[in-house]
Amino acid sequence: MARTPSVSRQLVIAVAVPLVLSFALTVFVLDRIFRDSALQALRERLDQEVIALVTAAELTDSGRMGLRLLDPESRLSRPRSGQYAAVRNARGRVLWSSPSMEGVALNFGAPVLMGQTDFFQTRLADGTQLGIVNRGLEWDYAPGNSANLVFSVAEDLAGQQARLERFRQQLVAWFGALALLLLAVLGGLLRRVLRPVRRMEREIAEVESGQRAQLGAGFPRELAGVARSLNALLRSERARIARYRDTLGNLAHGLKTPLAIMRAALAGGPGQHATLDREIDRIAQIVDHQLQRAATSGGVTLGQQLVPVAPVVADLRAALRKVHSGKDLAIDADIPPQAGFAGDRGDIMELLGNLIDNACKWCRSSVRVQVRLDAARPLQQRLVIVVEDDGPGIAPADRSRVLGRGVRADELASGHGLGLAMVADTVALYGGELVVGESAMLHGASIEVALPGRPVDGAVLISRG
């Protein structure tokens, strides 16, 4: 399998490509500007040489051209010096040529019209490149007599090309060094910026290899949420495994008493069919309940849709009124319509079912369910659920003990002592909080749980009744 390129490498490439392209374009533009400036300077220099020729030229009455160079050290005076000049008539006949043209076969091109200037480049037979300026002038050499002359000056471009080549080398060298420096700085900055990403990658690998249980803290804001979510998933997976183990323990504990009764019924001989049937139904209920509990989400909040709490309480309230129809029971519910649980619907159903059923079992006649969203609490504890009853309550000494599996405050009462233990397990899985206390209003037991929650639209407000 091909190795996926790293984020840092992709970022370096994504920045380096446009940087190099922009530098290359800059070098090209500067080279073009320098070359055009050099050609413009050459043309101006050749124009100055043409003016000097015009100043020094003399045309006799016979039409012969005489030209006295003002500067004896001029390159026009030295053969093959790289600078050449000539004066021609309108038909192209050479009237004068500079001493520097000795042995040089140079074609200055076609004569130009009077008053016009032409600049072009050409090559000699040996490959030497020249720049040439031709200017057409009307020359008055006697009263009433004039002639059309073309003054031409050429210059070897070798020096200019050498300067252009040096400029190009320096340009490429400087911009290349600047590009390398910027890429090195960029690489260092990216390495520093992406250090938390590499740290997260390393810690994830350590989690996979079993060297650590979860990701550490101290990640920047952009990665802190990812780290929290991954840690939540890891905790949820560990809790799921523990949940299966606890479910098996709960199942074994719950089946212990029915099996003992069945054994005693079998030992009692015929006539115990009713007892056996009742205990078999009880075993089936325990198995179904534990299987359903094992299949729930186990504290996963990521990717879960919000569950409106009010409809869940409404369904449970109607069902439990039938279950406890032998009591003159009133179940009050005070639930805002926007209260939503951020988790699995099966978990909140089981949790509320255990709490309300437990309250209905121990109350005299009244049970109260209150739900609120508390923005001042942490995210995992913003949904606050309080279930109260007017029963005998739970003694302070027993309030922590009743949360254990198989423990009942009243050992003579029916039940398996698993309800509150399951509630405590669910609350712990979601990172919530559970408080057992005394109801200030009903003077019985009060169970308060805090779970992940957020406002949800469309929830139904349950009236008291």
Secondary structure, 3 states (H helix, E strand, C coil): CCCCCCHHHHHHHHHHHHHHHHHHHHHHHHHHHHHHHHHHHHHHHHHHHHHHHHHHEEECCCCCEEECCCCCCCHHHCCCCCEEEEEEECCCCEEEECHHHCCCCCCCCCCCCCCCEEEEEEECCCCCEEEEEEEEEEEEEECCEEEEEEEEEEEECHHHHHHHHHHHHHHHHHHHHHHHHHHHHHHHHHHHHCHHHHHHHHHHHHHHHCCCCCCCCCCCHHHHHHHHHHHHHHHHHHHHHHHHHHHHHHHHHHHHHHHHHHHHHHHCCCCCHHHHHHHHHHHHHHHHHHHHHHCCCCCCCCCCCEEEHHHHHHHHHHHHHHHCCCCCCEEEEEECCCEEEECCHHHHHHHHHHHHHHHHHHCCCEEEEEEEECCCCCHHHCEEEEEEECCCCCCHHHCCHHHCCCCCCCCCCCCCCCHHHHHHHHHHHCCCEEEEEECCCCCCEEEEEEECEEECCCCCCECCC
